[in-house]
Amino acid sequence: MVDTHLEPAILLGLDYCILHANQAYKNTYSDGKPLLKRYCYQVSHGYSVPCDRAGEQCPLLNAFDSGQTTRVMHIHQTPRGEEHCEVTTFPIRDGQGDIVYFLEHLHRIDIATTRVVSDASLVGKSQPFNHMLEMIGRVAVTDTTALLMGESGTGKELAARAIHDRSRRSKAPFIPVDCSGLPESLFESELFGHVKGAFTGAATRKTGLVEAAQGGTLFLDEIGDIPMSQQVKLLRLIETSTYRPVGSIQQMKADFRLVCATHRDLSGMVERGEFRSDLFYRISAFMIELPPLRERRSDIVLLAETILQRSVHNRAVPTLSAAVKKCLQNYHYPGNVRELRNIIEHALLLTDGDIVLPQALPHYVQCKTLSDKRSQPVFGDELMSLDELEKRYLEQSMLRHKGDRKALAQQLGVSERTLYRKLEKLSL
């Protein structure tokens, strides 16, 4: 039974022990050691205890407690590095109905990564990010309308595209529509198109966005900004899957998957009479919360390094100093990932060397403790070790110096190589 699976699959005992593994599992997780008789959490995570005791959901325990098939999102270790993986666990019973084994099927999620790469869309490995990724995976394989909710800059369009990429419609068009940028007078024409001569200036037939999304996904971004007068037309499109271009008497059949997004509180807008309740209930069949960046602290450095990788052209990619990483992790990001991108691009423009230092960051991002060091004297009344004295002096030198590392080394009267060794030794 295990060997019939094309993707990695294993047979587990009640004690988490691997009793059998198919060839795909061996190809994916083999580290040169035998896989059989080892525990699943050792192979997949490198843990010494089951997942639930290491702060994660345990698929086997969930399936045992519920007695049903369960599915969770995990980050697994492989010889290629960490990978997002959707784990489906099937309980297997004996003749008396007691659970005696588990079949675990593992599906690699390729719409997200935990590594710094230049061509990935979704990047992260924090718990809030993984939960969002799990919700995307569950709704993507259906045609259910998804509503993405989150603050501005949290990556709602990237999430919508990930839903499209994992759906059966992935080969068809993905059509994003910025509802906040559509004037009320043009909304119907843009969405449904118009025929030649429908109004003054309509010299040719115009294909609407609904027709352009035929067979694919229509993404309505900031749906909360659609005027009340136009909401009823959108509702009719969703309910009947038909529409009529402006100026036409012919009904056309629509075939698309709908994904919506908003940063607004739509339920509150419904209560205040600012959004149609019937439309809200049609688009909110499956709601996904996108976490703000301040709730993804463990992803901030990974995202920053990824943005850095994507932003650099025709030069070596500089590294983030330990002090810069600390500053980035301590900032609250009201603008979320979009603001982080601006911060990194700002720092990149002010970095001439191969290390990004705190003074390259916008002043409002710099850590208070680092900023305070500008005014602190190197020598005080207290006695300190020479290593500590050198460390403090180099910290102030880097904060005050406006050039690159080579110029700083010349000012300090040492070679660039010597300066680098000192900075590395002192974790600067």
Secondary structure, DSSP 8 states (H G I E B T S, - for coil): -GGG-SS-EEEE-TTSBEEEE-HHHHHHH--SS--TTSBHHHHHH--SS-GGGGTS--HHHHHHHHSS-EEEEEEEEETTEEEEEEEEEEEEE-TTS-EEEEEEEEEE--SEESS--SS-SEE--SHHHHHHHHHHHHHHTS---EEEE--TTS-HHHHHHHHHHTSTTTTS-EEEEEGGGS-HHHHHHHHHEE-TTSSTT--S-EE-HHHHTTTSEEEEETGGGS-HHHHHHHHHHHHHSEE--BT----EE---EEEEEESS-HHHHHHTTSS-HHHHHHH-SEEEE---GGG-GGGHHHHHHHHHHHH--SS---EE-HHHHHHHHH---TTHHHHHHHHHHHHHHT--SSEE-GGGS-TTTS-HHHHHTTTS-S--SS---HHHHHHHHHHHHHHH--S-HHHHHHHHTS-HHHHHHHHHHTT-
